Amino acid sequence: MVSRMRWFSFLLAFAFILATGACRTQEAAESKTAAGFGEQTWPYLTTTAVKVRSGPGTQYNVIAEIKSGTKVNVASREGEWLKIVSKQGNPPGYIHERYARPTAEPVKQRAAFVAGPYTATTDTLVREGPGLHYKSVAKITKGMKVHVVDAEGDWLKVQSKHGNPPGYIEKKSAQRSPAN
């Protein structure tokens, strides 16, 4: 009876060691996959319209939808899910890898920011902060002059002539005006 208990204990211990080792191997593989992306992002292009989820799986909520042919920045990979980050300051999201492919394009270097007068190139909203998730506080129409005092990512910080708090517009919605 004692030898059977020892044998059973041995089998349990062996099974535990195997299970623990398998978990560590899986964790190392996942860590290596994520570490392959490092801190930089990689440019991808969506191959179809895709739903962006709050986590890496279909059980997570849809937080946005992206059109086919949209460039996205991939920060990491979790299994078959790509973690994408927004240039507009939106929270990160996840898309399945089958809906995007890496692009061969290098990431473009950004020009240095210059404060001063800008002209709106399209109708755009002024937001409380540098991102689409911030509340809109005003609207600027195409051709309107704005005074830019700072930049954050893809957003320009604009100062009101009427004493209102500063707001933010997307860089793509304005261009530098010649100084008068």
N, C-alpha and C positions, 0 to 999 in steps of 0.2 A: 504494500500500500504506500509506503514512504517513497519508494522509487517511482511509482506512478505520479505522485504529487510533485516530485522533483522534475520529472519529465514534463509534466504539464506546466510547471513554473518556467522551465527552460523554454518551452514553446511560446508561452506568453511573452517572455522577455525578448525572444528572438523576433516575434511578430512586432513588438513595440519598436525595436531597433530598426527593423525594415521600414515601418511606417514613418518613423521620425526621419530617417535618411531620405525617403522619397519626398517628404515635405520639404526638407532642406534643399534637395536637388531642384524641385519645382520653384522654390523661392529664389534660388540662385539664377535659374533660367529667366524668370520674370524680371529680376533685378538687372540682369545682363541686357535683356531686351530694352528695358527702359533706359538703362545707362548708355546704350548705343546712341540715343538721341542727345545725351548731355544736356547742357543748359540752353543751347541754341534751338531754333525752330527750323523745320524743313518745309519747303514749299510743296504743296500738293494741289491738285486740281480735281474738283468733283466731276465724276463721270455721269451723274444723273442727279435729279433733285433728291435731296437727302434731309432727313429729320435729324436735328442735333439734340442729343439727350444729356441729361444732367449727370449721368454716370455711364460706365462701360457695360451696357446691356439694354435689352428691350424692356426690361422691367422698370427702367428709370423714366422719368417724365420727359416729354418733348419740350425743349425750351426755345427752339428756333427751327426754321427751315431754310435751307440753302439751295439756290438754283443750280442747275447743271452748268458746268464750266466756270464755277467760282473758284478763285484761288483761296486756299486756306493755309494756315500755318500750324504744322503739327509739332507739338512739344514733346510728346511721348507716346508710347504704345502700351496698352494693357490687353494682352491676348490678341484678339482680332479687332480691337477697338482703338481708334486713334484719338488722342486728346488734342483738341484744337484750341488755339488761343486767338483772341480777337485783338485787332489793332485799334478798335474803337473803344476799348475798355470794358467790353461785356465780359461776364464770367466765362470761364472755359467750359467747353462741352465735348461730347464724344460722338464720333460717327464710325460706322463699321468700315473696315478697310476696303471692302468690295466696292464701295461707292466713291473711292478716290484713288488717284494714282500720283506718284511723285513726279515732279516736273524737273526738267533739266536746266531750268532757268536759275541763274544765281540770284541771291537776294540783293536787290538794288540798294546802294548806299543812299542815304538821305542827305539832301542839301542842308546847309546850315540855316538855322532860323534867323529871320531878320524882323525886328519889331517895326511898326509904323503903319502907314495907310495901306489898306487892302480894298479890293472891290469884289463884291459877291458875284460869282459867275453863274449862279443858279439860285432859285428860291431855296432857303434853308431855315432850319430852326436853330435858335440859340438855346443851349441847354445849361443847366445849373453846374454840370461837371463835364469832364472829358470822356464821354461815352454815351451810347444810345440808350442806356438804361437810366440815365438821369432825366429828370423832368424838364420839359421844354418850357421856357419862360418868355420867349418872344419869337417873332418871325422876321427874317431879313429877306427882302426881295432882290432879284437879280439886278445888278447895276448899283446897288446901294453901297456907299462907302462905309467902312468900319475901321476902327483904330485897334490894331492888334498889339498886345503888350507882352505876350508870352506864348509858348507852345508846349504841349504835353502829348507826346506820341504823334498821332495823326489829327490832333485837335489844336485849334488856335484859340487863345484866350482873348476875348474882345472886351474893350472898356466902353461903357455907355457915356454919351455926351450929356445925358440927362440925369446923371447921378445914380442911376440904377446899379445894383451889384454887377460885377463882371460876369460874363457867360462864356460859353464855348461853342465854336462851330467847327465842322470838319474842314481840314486843310483843302480837300478836293473841291470845296464849295467857294473858294476865294483865291484871288491872285494878288500879288504885290502890285500896288499902284505906284506910278512915278510920283516922286515928291514934288510938290508945287512950290 
